[in-house]
Amino acid sequence: MAYPRSGHRRRTVRPSDVGNPLVKRASPASGTPRASIRADVGAERRSRASGMVTARRTPAMLLGVLLLAACGRSADMEGGPGAGGVAADSTEVAGQRARSPGAMLAYEHDVGITLADAEVLTRAGDVRAACTAARFGACTVLGAWEQGGAQRSASLRMRIVPEGVEPLVALASAGGDIGSRNTRAEDLAVAVRDNAVAQDRLRRELQRLGEFQARSDLSVADMIALSERIATAEAEQERVEQESAQQRRRIDTELLTIRFQPPHGQRGRGEIGRAVREFGATLATGTAWTIRAAAFLIPVLIVVGLCTFAVRRLRRRRRSV
C-alpha cells in the first residue's frame, strides 16, 4: 500500500511514551515534534521556577503580614480610643485603693482662707460651732486661736471624719478665697503591723504565765517573780492597746487645720491705722530711750575729755623740754 508523501518524517511511538505529557504527537499545525517537545520542556521549567520563587517569597510575605498586624495592634493599644479610658480607670482604681479601708493612711489638711476683716472671727465661730455640733459628722476641736483688734485672724485645729472635711472647708470659705491648701498622708501600715505582732506576743505570754500561776508546786519566790512578770506584761499590753487605739483614730479620722486671715490690703491699712493710734506711745518710748542714751553717754564723754586733756598736756611738756 502506498502512503502519501509529506514534508514530515514519520515518528515511531514507543510504549514508554504513552501517557507522557512531554511527548506529543506531531500535527501539521504544531510544527516539528522536536520543537513541540522543547516548548513543553521550557514551559515545565518556567512553571517549576515560578513555583520555587513563590515558595521562597511566601515565608517573607507571611512574616511581613505578621509584623504589620503586630504594629497595628500596638498602635491601637497606645493611641486608640480606649487608651484614655484605661488610664482613667487606672487612676480611679488608684484613688479608690488609696481611700479603701485597707489603706493605713493618716491624712492631715492645712487650709488658709482669706476673708474680709469683719468676718474673720464670725466665720471662725461658725466653723467651730459646726464641728462641736457634729454637723458634718463626728468632729472634735483640738485647738482654737483668735486675735482681735485692728489685724484680726483666727485658727482652728480639728479632727473630723473623712466625709466631713470638704463640707467643713466649703463652710469656712463661703464668701472668701482659699489662699493655700496642703494635704499630706502618713503611712501607718508598718506601725499597725508591728503593734498587732506585739499584742499577739503579749497575749500568748500572759496565757503561758497564767498556766504557770495555776500550778500548785511553785515556791513563794517563784510566785513573787511570776506576779511581777505578769504585772509588767499587763502594763505593756495596756500601753500597746492604747497606741493601737491612737493609730486607729488617726486612720479613721483626719486632722484639719483652718487659718482665717484678711486680705493683704486690709492688713496693710490696719497696720497704718494702728501706727497712727500708737503715735503717742511710740513718741514717749523714743523720748525715754533718748534720755536713757544721753544719761549713759555723759560719763563716757567726761572720761574721753579728761584723757584728751591729759595727752595734750604731756605733749606740750615734751616740746618745751
C-alpha angles and dihedrals in degrees: 000000000000119000121209115254121241138176092254129074121238115255122214114224114220123209091244091058093061109107093009108132091205092061116068132172117257118251131184092246097049100057125226121353092239093055090049091051092048091050092050092049092050091050091050091050092049091050091050092048092050090049091052092049090049091048090050093049096046097076091046091050092048091049091051092050091050092049092050091050092050092049091050092050093050091048090052091050094049104039105011126118092267096055095084091046092054092049091047091048092050091049091050091048090050091050093048091047090051090053096038119119090247093062110097097208128145110205126205124188127196115189127181116200127191116212138162112282093245093053100048099090094035093053092046089054092050093051092047091051091048091052094046091049091048090235093161098028137295108342136168127195108225098176142356130193128181134178122194133184126069095334107045124191138154141190133198128193115196142165113219140163115270093250092060100051098085096042091050092049089049090052092049094048098044107131092006141070133262101234097181139000131186126184125183134169132207119210109228097175094109093045092049092048093049090048092052091050090050092049092050092048093050091046092054091044092053090048092054092045089052090052090052091047090055092061117104099207096071121119125231092256091051091049091051093048091046092050091050091050092049091050091050092049092048092050091049091048091052091050092049091049091051090050090049091051091051091050091049090049091052091049097045095045134037131226113238125188118186121188121195122200137155123249119280093252093055091046090053092050089047092054091050091050092048090050090052092049092048094048094107094047091047091050092050092049092050092048091050091050091049091052091048091050092050091049089050095048099047095077090045091053091049092052092047091050093051092049091050092050092050094050093050092049092052091051092052092052091051092051093049091051 
